[in-house]
Amino acid sequence: MDTPMTSGPGDPGGDGSGGQGRGGDGDEGYLTGQLLIAMPTMLDPRFERTVIYVCAHSADGAMGLVLNKLVGSLTFPDLLAQLGIDGPEARQDIRIHFGGPVETGRGFVLHSAEYLQDSSLKVNDAMALTATVDILRDMAKGAGPRNALLALGYAGWGPGQLDMEIQKNGWLHAPADELLVFDDELDDKWDRAIRKLGFDASMLSGDAGHA
């Protein structure tokens, strides 16, 4: 697998799978720094029961990373070997997530914002996104961010597309917190994200409305 880490984060796309644009932080009406939670009626198997962290959302589109799916065929040491990164024995506990269907050979690290590079996209005061080989080197030797999620690929939407999908009850949205974003309990992450809204997943239906 070709897995280039690049000089900066990727741009938003369309229908969760491609396009152009770049989001900002704190724009009224936009969801940068929040969670997207797939409705139970989501038919696309790539996004069924997914929780997505929105890294950028603006009038130009949106970009985010899926938090609760793994790339089962690749380990962190394997990834480092493919990238030609030498050094101490790589940590085995770093898992590789399926970030979304766009540019699945490209790596992204969503992480706590005390660690920043010149090329990092600072999502907000707590979170940042970096897509360089250097952050992998730091993570391999234990000098990376305090919290980090490594993903291949991303989810993207074109201008206005995410807003339209939310209006059609494709997604709920909720505030993000570091524990939910970074913990390793993937099987119930979708249920826990919904509970942040104050109700149980069993109460949802296709016409439940959006948050």
Phi and psi in degrees as a GROMACS rama.xvg file:
@    title "Ramachandran Plot"
@    xaxis  label "Phi"
@    yaxis  label "Psi"
@TYPE xy
-83.9106  119.003  ASP-2
-130.191  73.0385  THR-3
-74.7369  129.316  PRO-4
-91.515  138.84  MET-5
-112.069  -172.091  THR-6
-82.4043  -9.28255  SER-7
-167.188  168.229  GLY-8
-63.2988  160.296  PRO-9
-81.7721  168.864  GLY-10
-94.477  157.613  ASP-11
-64.542  164.043  PRO-12
-132.476  -148.609  GLY-13
-130.252  152.575  GLY-14
42.6342  33.3167  ASP-15
75.2331  4.22965  GLY-16
-143.473  22.6327  SER-17
153.752  165.632  GLY-18
130.967  -159.904  GLY-19
-137.049  161.278  GLN-20
132.4  169.089  GLY-21
-148.301  136.516  ARG-22
-93.6393  167.894  GLY-23
-123.174  -176.536  GLY-24
-113.146  128.559  ASP-25
84.2315  6.09885  GLY-26
-68.69  132.008  ASP-27
-62.2407  133.552  GLU-28
88.9837  -6.5181  GLY-29
-105.866  161.812  TYR-30
-111.075  19.1622  LEU-31
-53.5232  129.281  THR-32
84.7767  4.29468  GLY-33
-108.377  174.204  GLN-34
-98.8808  138.599  LEU-35
-101.131  134.347  LEU-36
-124.062  119.116  ILE-37
-64.7572  135.211  ALA-38
-68.1968  153.888  MET-39
-58.4909  -22.5786  PRO-40
-85.4462  3.64833  THR-41
-58.6256  119.795  MET-42
-91.4472  -22.8228  LEU-43
-72.2999  115.565  ASP-44
-61.8583  -22.7898  PRO-45
-68.337  -22.9234  ARG-46
-120.736  7.40876  PHE-47
-61.1092  127.02  GLU-48
54.2805  35.036  ARG-49
-92.62  153.592  THR-50
-119.556  125.589  VAL-51
-119.764  133.121  ILE-52
-90.1086  124.995  TYR-53
-85.5607  109.71  VAL-54
-82.9247  -28.3792  CYS-55
-155.86  136.919  ALA-56
-153.272  123.761  HIS-57
-152.143  -173.363  SER-58
-62.65  -20.0342  ALA-59
-83.3901  -14.5857  ASP-60
141.894  -165.268  GLY-61
-146.408  155.012  ALA-62
-144.283  137.213  MET-63
-154.088  174.674  GLY-64
-123.098  134.067  LEU-65
-70.1316  132.145  VAL-66
-97.3151  -18.4889  LEU-67
-124.077  29.8008  ASN-68
-133.873  141.793  LYS-69
-109.419  154.571  LEU-70
-90.1379  102.996  VAL-71
-74.9667  -15.9411  GLY-72
-96.0907  1.5734  SER-73
-135.473  131.359  LEU-74
-102.943  164.888  THR-75
-61.428  -45.5704  PHE-76
-59.1715  -37.6679  PRO-77
-61.784  -43.2838  ASP-78
-62.0439  -44.8553  LEU-79
-61.2885  -40.0301  LEU-80
-64.155  -40.825  ALA-81
-63.1814  -33.88  GLN-82
-86.7564  -1.61724  LEU-83
71.422  29.6305  GLY-84
-92.1065  115.114  ILE-85
-98.4352  166.637  ASP-86
147.548  -160.821  GLY-87
-64.3631  162.373  PRO-88
-55.4544  126.987  GLU-89
-69.4434  149.119  ALA-90
-64.7738  131.743  ARG-91
-83.8567  -14.8324  GLN-92
-85.8744  -3.99645  ASP-93
-84.0646  117.234  ILE-94
-99.0684  155.152  ARG-95
-107.187  121.776  ILE-96
-94.9622  154.33  HIS-97
-83.3124  104.045  PHE-98
-77.8828  -21.3261  GLY-99
152.409  174.41  GLY-100
-85.1273  -2.33951  PRO-101
-93.4845  131.151  VAL-102
48.8716  60.2424  GLU-103
-70.522  -8.64946  THR-104
-94.1131  7.38369  GLY-105
-110.615  135.944  ARG-106
-98.1217  143.994  GLY-107
-136.095  143.22  PHE-108
-121.109  116.291  VAL-109
-90.8306  130.369  LEU-110
-153.466  166.61  HIS-111
-66.8351  146.932  SER-112
-85.6873  5.24745  ALA-113
-72.0262  -16.6558  GLU-114
-105.679  119.403  TYR-115
-139.664  139.828  LEU-116
-109.565  167.584  GLN-117
-57.9014  -31.5144  ASP-118
-91.7985  -2.31623  SER-119
-66.3503  144.353  SER-120
-94.8299  112.235  LEU-121
-82.3422  109.816  LYS-122
-70.8684  -47.0762  VAL-123
-159.989  -167.554  ASN-124
-66.4247  -21.289  ASP-125
-101.463  -25.4158  ALA-126
-131.951  149.729  MET-127
-145.662  165.079  ALA-128
-129.515  128.689  LEU-129
-132.755  142.289  THR-130
-135.146  54.1989  ALA-131
-123.302  159.709  THR-132
-67.495  -29.8498  VAL-133
-60.4491  -38.0734  ASP-134
-66.9912  -32.5837  ILE-135
-66.988  -39.5342  LEU-136
-60.8124  -44.7791  ARG-137
-64.1075  -41.9482  ASP-138
-63.7098  -38.1044  MET-139
-64.0878  -32.7949  ALA-140
-100.748  11.3241  LYS-141
79.3958  17.3532  GLY-142
-112.653  18.2719  ALA-143
-86.8455  -162.113  GLY-144
-64.4702  158.508  PRO-145
-61.0375  -43.6952  ARG-146
-127.134  138.811  ASN-147
-154.229  147.152  ALA-148
-129.082  119.153  LEU-149
-96.3643  128.174  LEU-150
-135.886  150.859  ALA-151
-108.446  127.549  LEU-152
83.3885  171.334  GLY-153
-150.784  167.557  TYR-154
-103.45  134.881  ALA-155
-138.198  152.183  GLY-156
-134.751  144.226  TRP-157
-77.9002  179.768  GLY-158
-54.1262  123.149  PRO-159
74.9877  -4.96168  GLY-160
-73.2552  -42.7494  GLN-161
-63.0328  -42.0672  LEU-162
-57.4503  -41.7602  ASP-163
-66.733  -40.954  MET-164
-64.8011  -36.4396  GLU-165
-66.4752  -42.7624  ILE-166
-63.6667  -28.4456  GLN-167
-89.934  14.1916  LYS-168
65.5353  32.3119  ASN-169
-81.0282  -29.2861  GLY-170
-138.424  146.776  TRP-171
-99.5253  161.501  LEU-172
-135.46  148.851  HIS-173
-149.438  157.8  ALA-174
-61.899  147.433  PRO-175
-96.7456  151.721  ALA-176
-138.531  153.422  ASP-177
-61.3514  -37.2466  GLU-178
-61.5763  -47.7302  LEU-179
-67.2415  -37.4953  LEU-180
-67.152  -44.4452  VAL-181
-103.651  -11.4157  PHE-182
-70.0702  161.656  ASP-183
-91.0719  1.66522  ASP-184
-84.449  85.2622  GLU-185
-81.1897  -31.0773  LEU-186
-62.3771  -34.5192  ASP-187
-112.96  15.8026  ASP-188
-64.3021  -38.0785  LYS-189
-62.3408  -46.1575  TRP-190
-63.035  -41.4556  ASP-191
-67.5222  -35.825  ARG-192
-64.4466  -41.5323  ALA-193
-65.0995  -38.2002  ILE-194
-64.5256  -21.7907  ARG-195
-61.3165  -23.4081  LYS-196
-86.4567  -4.48768  LEU-197
94.5362  13.1805  GLY-198
-145.449  170.489  PHE-199
-94.5964  151.986  ASP-200
-59.8751  -29.5359  ALA-201
-66.104  -15.5897  SER-202
-84.0652  -8.11775  MET-203
-87.1164  148.841  LEU-204
-146.531  177.505  SER-205
-63.4169  -22.4155  GLY-206
-113.733  29.723  ASP-207
-74.4152  -14.06  ALA-208
87.8923  176.896  GLY-209
-117.969  159.604  HIS-210
